[in-house]
Amino acid sequence: MKPGDQTVIYGAGPVGLMAALSATIKGASKVMVVDRHPDRLRLAESIGAIAIDDSEVDPVQAVLDQTMGLGADNGCECVGYQAHEPSGEEQPSRRAGDVAARRGSLTAVADRPRRGG
């Protein structure tokens, strides 16, 4: 991440909020945080991030709207393996990749544990 980047963080738990704060401190021009918990989204807003409630809007479209259709320069998937859609499907990791710009990057911080080592 470099100053001026537009960054998206999936997950507003402790790890995601620290990622958002770090991006803010490093000079991101825009930090967007995607979650569905109002209390966590309020915390994201308190550090200057744009809160995107994925239970109310399509987060991919919201990020594209915020970035004039370009997508985020970089992002961080901080949801964790235990999170899932109400249907039981684990969506956050797959959706996070949809918001990266053509030459953007995405890092998975809170990924699921691997079997066998």
Backbone bond lengths (Angstrom), bond angles and torsions (degrees), N, CA, C in turn:
res aa  C-N    CA-C-N  psi(-1)  N-CA   C-N-CA  omega(-1)  CA-C   N-CA-C  phi
1 M - - - 1.446 - - 1.519 108.39 -
2 K 1.310 114.85 135.77 1.457 118.75 177.88 1.529 109.75 -128.09
3 P 1.324 117.47 159.91 1.459 119.62 179.90 1.524 111.01 -53.01
4 G 1.323 115.05 137.87 1.449 121.39 179.66 1.514 114.64 93.59
5 D 1.323 117.97 -12.73 1.464 121.11 179.11 1.524 111.51 -65.59
6 Q 1.324 114.89 152.84 1.456 122.21 170.96 1.525 106.30 -102.69
7 T 1.313 115.87 121.41 1.464 121.69 -170.34 1.518 110.80 -120.47
8 V 1.328 116.39 140.21 1.467 121.32 175.02 1.518 108.76 -119.37
9 I 1.319 114.96 136.49 1.458 122.29 178.45 1.523 107.04 -119.64
10 Y 1.323 116.72 124.51 1.462 121.33 174.46 1.522 107.36 -95.97
11 G 1.328 116.40 115.21 1.455 122.55 178.92 1.512 110.97 107.77
12 A 1.335 116.49 122.10 1.464 121.72 -178.93 1.519 111.27 -111.77
13 G 1.321 116.39 33.28 1.458 120.66 171.37 1.517 108.40 -80.22
14 P 1.320 117.98 -169.48 1.469 120.55 -178.66 1.528 113.49 -55.53
15 V 1.323 117.61 -43.18 1.468 120.41 -178.39 1.525 110.56 -67.83
16 G 1.324 117.00 -46.31 1.453 120.66 179.92 1.518 113.13 -64.14
17 L 1.320 116.98 -41.05 1.462 119.92 178.91 1.525 111.00 -65.84
18 M 1.326 117.77 -36.78 1.465 119.94 176.29 1.527 110.65 -67.53
19 A 1.339 117.17 -37.38 1.464 120.43 176.20 1.530 109.81 -63.48
20 A 1.331 116.96 -42.89 1.462 121.14 179.27 1.533 110.89 -64.48
21 L 1.309 116.69 -43.60 1.464 120.42 178.28 1.524 110.45 -63.31
22 S 1.318 116.78 -42.26 1.468 120.58 178.73 1.524 110.94 -61.02
23 A 1.332 116.63 -43.31 1.467 120.24 178.60 1.518 110.74 -62.48
24 T 1.327 116.07 -40.04 1.464 120.55 178.32 1.524 110.43 -63.03
25 I 1.320 116.17 -47.01 1.469 121.23 -179.69 1.527 111.33 -62.38
26 K 1.349 116.56 -36.70 1.465 120.48 -179.31 1.526 113.34 -79.10
27 G 1.334 117.22 -0.80 1.459 120.43 171.88 1.508 116.48 97.03
28 A 1.324 117.90 22.20 1.466 119.21 175.61 1.523 109.01 -58.34
29 S 1.330 116.24 138.54 1.463 118.83 -179.99 1.520 111.16 -75.45
30 K 1.336 116.08 -26.57 1.452 120.82 179.22 1.523 107.81 -150.55
31 V 1.334 116.10 129.99 1.463 121.86 175.55 1.522 107.01 -121.00
32 M 1.328 115.62 122.35 1.463 121.60 179.64 1.519 107.78 -113.86
33 V 1.328 116.43 132.41 1.460 121.29 -179.42 1.527 108.45 -118.78
34 V 1.333 115.78 126.04 1.460 122.63 -178.64 1.520 109.29 -105.39
35 D 1.319 116.57 125.54 1.462 122.77 177.03 1.520 106.77 -161.65
36 R 1.322 116.93 179.77 1.464 119.97 177.45 1.518 112.58 -127.49
37 H 1.319 117.16 6.10 1.465 121.25 -179.61 1.530 109.36 -101.66
38 P 1.339 117.50 114.34 1.464 120.85 -175.56 1.528 114.24 -55.65
39 D 1.332 117.81 -38.28 1.461 119.37 -179.75 1.528 111.30 -65.17
40 R 1.301 117.04 -38.79 1.470 120.73 178.72 1.523 111.10 -71.15
41 L 1.324 116.35 -38.13 1.464 119.29 178.08 1.526 111.27 -65.63
42 R 1.330 117.35 -35.52 1.469 120.17 175.82 1.531 110.47 -63.31
43 L 1.329 116.78 -39.40 1.467 119.76 177.09 1.530 110.41 -63.64
44 A 1.326 116.84 -40.10 1.464 120.39 177.77 1.530 110.47 -60.93
45 E 1.321 116.47 -43.64 1.470 120.03 178.41 1.521 111.05 -64.08
46 S 1.322 117.30 -33.69 1.468 120.02 -178.39 1.522 112.79 -66.99
47 I 1.344 117.27 -18.76 1.466 119.34 176.59 1.533 111.23 -102.65
48 G 1.333 115.95 11.02 1.453 120.43 174.49 1.515 115.70 95.40
49 A 1.316 117.69 6.67 1.468 120.49 179.81 1.528 110.61 -84.90
50 I 1.307 115.45 159.12 1.458 122.55 173.39 1.520 106.72 -90.58
51 A 1.325 116.78 120.06 1.460 121.69 -177.97 1.522 110.15 -85.90
52 I 1.335 116.18 131.19 1.463 122.19 176.98 1.520 107.53 -122.56
53 D 1.315 115.90 113.44 1.461 121.44 -179.24 1.525 108.84 -88.60
54 D 1.327 116.34 106.22 1.460 119.13 -175.39 1.520 113.74 -75.79
55 S 1.332 117.51 -1.20 1.459 119.06 172.55 1.531 110.78 -88.05
56 E 1.345 116.38 -9.84 1.459 121.25 -178.84 1.522 113.80 -114.29
57 V 1.324 117.02 -29.23 1.466 121.25 -178.32 1.522 109.49 -135.22
58 D 1.326 115.73 159.94 1.455 120.89 172.66 1.527 107.43 -73.20
59 P 1.336 118.08 114.90 1.461 119.58 -175.23 1.529 113.54 -63.78
60 V 1.317 117.08 -33.11 1.469 119.37 178.43 1.519 109.61 -63.53
61 Q 1.325 116.84 -47.91 1.465 120.03 179.50 1.526 110.84 -64.14
62 A 1.333 117.50 -38.96 1.468 120.47 179.91 1.525 111.10 -61.94
63 V 1.328 116.98 -42.16 1.471 120.38 178.34 1.526 110.02 -67.15
64 L 1.324 116.98 -43.09 1.464 119.42 177.97 1.522 110.88 -61.38
65 D 1.323 117.28 -39.14 1.467 120.84 177.26 1.531 110.71 -63.10
66 Q 1.311 116.68 -41.71 1.468 121.32 -179.20 1.528 112.58 -68.89
67 T 1.341 116.72 -23.76 1.469 120.95 -175.55 1.531 112.30 -111.47
68 M 1.310 116.76 21.85 1.470 122.78 179.88 1.526 111.54 54.13
69 G 1.337 115.62 38.22 1.456 121.10 176.12 1.511 115.78 82.03
70 L 1.312 117.86 -0.78 1.470 120.89 -176.49 1.517 113.74 -84.98
71 G 1.302 117.88 -28.95 1.464 121.53 -173.15 1.516 110.54 90.23
72 A 1.309 115.63 166.56 1.466 121.02 -178.43 1.522 111.09 -74.10
73 D 1.322 115.93 147.92 1.468 120.43 175.52 1.521 110.88 -68.43
74 N 1.309 115.54 -33.87 1.457 120.31 179.20 1.514 109.22 -159.46
75 G 1.303 115.57 167.50 1.447 119.70 -178.99 1.504 111.97 -162.21
76 C 1.302 113.61 175.01 1.449 120.97 -175.93 1.523 108.53 -143.40
77 E 1.315 116.69 125.30 1.459 122.10 178.56 1.523 106.90 -94.36
78 C 1.314 116.33 108.71 1.467 122.34 -174.56 1.530 112.22 -122.33
79 V 1.311 116.95 26.35 1.457 120.27 -175.87 1.519 111.34 -78.46
80 G 1.290 117.99 -44.06 1.461 121.17 -178.97 1.513 111.36 98.75
81 Y 1.290 115.47 154.37 1.460 120.64 -174.29 1.517 113.77 -69.02
82 Q 1.319 118.84 -22.40 1.455 120.53 -177.09 1.518 113.14 -78.36
83 A 1.310 118.09 -12.02 1.463 121.02 -179.26 1.522 110.29 -83.01
84 H 1.311 115.68 144.48 1.454 120.28 -179.89 1.521 110.36 -156.44
85 E 1.298 114.25 163.31 1.457 121.11 176.12 1.530 108.51 -70.12
86 P 1.338 118.15 158.98 1.464 120.13 177.34 1.530 113.06 -54.27
87 S 1.318 117.39 -27.77 1.465 121.04 178.89 1.529 111.94 -73.66
88 G 1.331 117.26 -9.39 1.459 121.35 -177.98 1.515 113.06 97.58
89 E 1.327 116.93 -7.21 1.457 121.27 -178.70 1.530 110.48 -82.81
90 E 1.321 116.91 134.58 1.460 120.62 177.22 1.513 108.85 -81.76
91 Q 1.328 117.21 104.07 1.457 122.73 -174.82 1.527 114.89 -101.90
92 P 1.320 121.47 -33.24 1.461 119.56 -166.97 1.520 114.93 -53.23
93 S 1.313 118.59 -44.64 1.466 120.49 -176.98 1.508 111.47 -62.48
94 R 1.325 117.21 -43.72 1.460 119.49 -178.99 1.513 111.56 -68.11
95 R 1.310 118.71 -39.51 1.462 121.50 -178.06 1.524 110.81 -71.21
96 A 1.322 117.68 -32.11 1.465 120.59 -178.33 1.523 110.96 -59.18
97 G 1.304 117.76 -38.38 1.460 120.84 179.48 1.513 113.54 -66.16
98 D 1.314 117.70 -21.29 1.461 121.73 -178.95 1.524 113.23 -73.66
99 V 1.323 118.49 -13.74 1.457 120.40 -175.57 1.522 113.31 -101.84
100 A 1.322 118.14 -2.73 1.458 120.33 -179.95 1.527 110.23 -76.25
101 A 1.302 116.02 140.68 1.460 121.14 175.88 1.528 109.13 -64.36
102 R 1.306 115.85 167.03 1.468 120.58 -176.50 1.529 112.00 -50.65
103 R 1.298 118.98 -42.63 1.468 121.83 178.76 1.529 111.56 -108.03
104 G 1.332 115.79 20.76 1.455 120.89 -178.65 1.518 112.01 -78.16
105 S 1.319 115.08 174.46 1.463 120.35 179.21 1.522 109.74 -133.12
106 L 1.315 114.70 155.47 1.458 121.09 179.59 1.517 108.41 -138.01
107 T 1.314 116.30 133.21 1.453 122.02 178.80 1.515 109.17 -115.79
108 A 1.315 117.12 133.96 1.470 121.89 175.51 1.522 107.83 -98.29
109 V 1.329 115.85 114.83 1.457 120.94 -177.73 1.513 111.89 -94.19
110 A 1.306 117.16 -44.42 1.463 120.84 -173.53 1.526 109.50 -109.13
111 D 1.299 116.42 59.32 1.458 121.52 -175.33 1.517 110.98 -79.99
112 R 1.329 115.38 165.15 1.459 120.88 -179.60 1.531 111.07 -70.52
113 P 1.315 117.60 150.85 1.474 119.54 177.87 1.525 110.35 -68.33
114 R 1.294 116.21 148.16 1.466 122.03 179.14 1.513 109.88 -91.79
115 R 1.304 116.12 142.15 1.461 120.51 177.33 1.520 110.00 -77.84
116 G 1.319 115.42 144.34 1.455 120.63 174.45 1.521 114.75 73.86
117 G 1.314 116.87 22.51 1.441 115.69 172.66 1.426 116.31 129.39
